[in-house]
Amino acid sequence: MLQDRVILVVGGSTGIGRATAIACGQAGAIVVVGARDHAKAEEVATEAASAGAARTLALPVDVRSSDEVDAFVSKATDTFGRLDGAVNNAGIEGRMAPMHDLTDADYAEIMDVNARGVFFAMRAEIAAMGAAGGAIVNVGSVGSFTGLVGQSVYAASKHAVWALTRSAAVENAGRGIRINMIAPAGTETPMLHRVLQGNVEAMRSAARMHPIGRFGTPEESAAAIVWLLSDASSFVCGQSIGVDGGYSATLGFNPQAALAD
Ligand SMILES: NC(=O)c1ccc[n+]([C@@H]2O[C@H](COP(=O)([O-])OP(=O)(O)OC[C@H]3O[C@@H](n4cnc5c(N)ncnc54)[C@H](O)[C@@H]3O)[C@@H](O)[C@H]2O)c1
């Protein structure tokens, strides 16, 4: 599906990013794994190679620095001669607290990674793709469209990802660059376990909020991302795909789940 396409995965060391790098490998891509921890990026690049990647490269990148993001995109593009696709997955949940208890630093920490980081990455990727075109997939959240209790700034940052996605999509559609987003709900990753603090009861109850009755897997998000990167989605532009087990279709009212509690 992505044979010999040069695909960057920004924030590729764990969770959805790791699963995406491996899925791109399975699809035959040339996979560039970017992560703050170079050793972890190397590990995931090796997994992507075992899965079938045409070639792999692991590079360090912290999305809080535009210099690092620019260097990462340049190095990948110089190495392989072009850039066909990119996945902007890096994100943090930040400290969870009601809005009136959040500090300036809490706000800056979350926005710097989740919103500004996606801006830095898309800006560099679009410039690198240029007239040759390509596909970009950003990782938003159900919080791109709803408020979240205790995670107001996270939700604001993910709303920003959606606005950046749509704006860049319409700016670049005529240049052959398609830009879309996935919006996962609860997905079994290290982030989810941190958010629910490993509390088994909370995990069970939160899983039931999804009409399908469970959390998603990173591989299920990765499958949607690979499809959006591929020519199979050639007329899909400026869209969000909810990889959410029906979560966003319910408006939160789920009597079956309440009865089971
Ligand atoms: N897990 C969920 O339930 C869920 C739900 C909706 C959206 N998401 C989103 O999915 C994306 C992936 O999260 P995940 O669930 O796999 O969690 P995760 O914590 O396993 O992965 C987050 C990744 O982002 C990287 N990262 C964080 N800060 C970075 C920085 N400054 N520079 C570069 N990389 C950085 C981490 O190293 C890690 O690889 C995030 O954007 C998250 O907001 C997750």
The ligand as an SDF file (V2000), in Angstrom:
LIG
                    3D

 44 48  0  0  0  0  0  0  0  0999 V2000
   -4.1050    6.8020   24.0700 N   0  0  0  0  0  0  0  0  0  0  0  0
   -5.2390    7.4550   23.9260 C   0  0  0  0  0  0  0  0  0  0  0  0
   -6.2570    7.0980   24.5450 O   0  0  0  0  0  0  0  0  0  0  0  0
   -5.3190    8.6400   22.9720 C   0  0  0  0  0  0  0  0  0  0  0  0
   -6.5810    9.1410   22.6760 C   0  0  0  0  0  0  0  0  0  0  0  0
   -6.6930   10.2160   21.7930 C   0  0  0  0  0  0  0  0  0  0  0  0
   -5.5410   10.7710   21.2500 C   0  0  0  0  0  0  0  0  0  0  0  0
   -4.3130   10.2760   21.5650 N   0  0  0  0  0  0  0  0  0  0  0  0
   -3.1480   10.9050   20.9490 C   0  0  0  0  0  0  0  0  0  0  0  0
   -2.3710    9.9260   20.3070 O   0  0  0  0  0  0  0  0  0  0  0  0
   -1.0270   10.3850   20.2050 C   0  0  0  0  0  0  0  0  0  0  0  0
   -0.1080    9.2590   20.6440 C   0  0  0  0  0  0  0  0  0  0  0  0
   -0.2930    9.0280   22.0270 O   0  0  0  0  0  0  0  0  0  0  0  0
   -0.2310    7.5820   22.6930 P   0  0  0  0  0  0  0  0  0  0  0  0
   -1.5400    7.3080   23.2640 O   0  0  0  0  0  0  0  0  0  0  0  0
    0.3860    6.6250   21.7600 O   0  0  0  0  0  0  0  0  0  0  0  0
    0.7120    7.9010   23.9470 O   0  0  0  0  0  0  0  0  0  0  0  0
    2.2530    7.6940   24.2180 P   0  0  0  0  0  0  0  0  0  0  0  0
    2.5690    8.4860   25.4260 O   0  0  0  0  0  0  0  0  0  0  0  0
    2.5560    6.2380   24.1980 O   0  0  0  0  0  0  0  0  0  0  0  0
    2.9470    8.3260   22.9240 O   0  0  0  0  0  0  0  0  0  0  0  0
    3.1980    9.6820   22.7630 C   0  0  0  0  0  0  0  0  0  0  0  0
    4.4410    9.8160   21.9130 C   0  0  0  0  0  0  0  0  0  0  0  0
    4.7600   11.2050   21.7430 O   0  0  0  0  0  0  0  0  0  0  0  0
    6.1470   11.3600   22.0070 C   0  0  0  0  0  0  0  0  0  0  0  0
    6.4490   12.7210   22.4390 N   0  0  0  0  0  0  0  0  0  0  0  0
    5.9770   13.3620   23.5310 C   0  0  0  0  0  0  0  0  0  0  0  0
    6.5200   14.5900   23.6100 N   0  0  0  0  0  0  0  0  0  0  0  0
    7.3430   14.7150   22.5340 C   0  0  0  0  0  0  0  0  0  0  0  0
    8.1950   15.7440   22.0830 C   0  0  0  0  0  0  0  0  0  0  0  0
    8.3410   16.8970   22.7520 N   0  0  0  0  0  0  0  0  0  0  0  0
    8.8890   15.5420   20.9360 N   0  0  0  0  0  0  0  0  0  0  0  0
    8.7870   14.3760   20.2660 C   0  0  0  0  0  0  0  0  0  0  0  0
    8.0060   13.3490   20.6640 N   0  0  0  0  0  0  0  0  0  0  0  0
    7.3020   13.5340   21.7980 C   0  0  0  0  0  0  0  0  0  0  0  0
    6.4350   10.3300   23.0810 C   0  0  0  0  0  0  0  0  0  0  0  0
    7.8050   10.0550   23.2120 O   0  0  0  0  0  0  0  0  0  0  0  0
    5.6410    9.1470   22.5670 C   0  0  0  0  0  0  0  0  0  0  0  0
    6.3570    8.4300   21.5890 O   0  0  0  0  0  0  0  0  0  0  0  0
   -0.9260   11.6390   21.0710 C   0  0  0  0  0  0  0  0  0  0  0  0
   -0.9400   12.7850   20.2300 O   0  0  0  0  0  0  0  0  0  0  0  0
   -2.1840   11.5670   21.9110 C   0  0  0  0  0  0  0  0  0  0  0  0
   -2.5900   12.8340   22.3390 O   0  0  0  0  0  0  0  0  0  0  0  0
   -4.1700    9.2140   22.4200 C   0  0  0  0  0  0  0  0  0  0  0  0
  1  2  1  0
  2  3  2  0
  2  4  1  0
  4  5  1  0
  4 44  2  0
  5  6  2  0
  6  7  1  0
  7  8  2  0
  8  9  1  0
  8 44  1  0
  9 10  1  0
  9 42  1  0
 10 11  1  0
 11 12  1  0
 11 40  1  0
 12 13  1  0
 13 14  1  0
 14 15  2  0
 14 16  1  0
 14 17  1  0
 17 18  1  0
 18 19  2  0
 18 20  1  0
 18 21  1  0
 21 22  1  0
 22 23  1  0
 23 24  1  0
 23 38  1  0
 24 25  1  0
 25 26  1  0
 25 36  1  0
 26 27  1  0
 26 35  1  0
 27 28  2  0
 28 29  1  0
 29 30  1  0
 29 35  2  0
 30 31  1  0
 30 32  2  0
 32 33  1  0
 33 34  2  0
 34 35  1  0
 36 37  1  0
 36 38  1  0
 38 39  1  0
 40 41  1  0
 40 42  1  0
 42 43  1  0
M  CHG  2   8   1  16  -1
M  END
$$$$
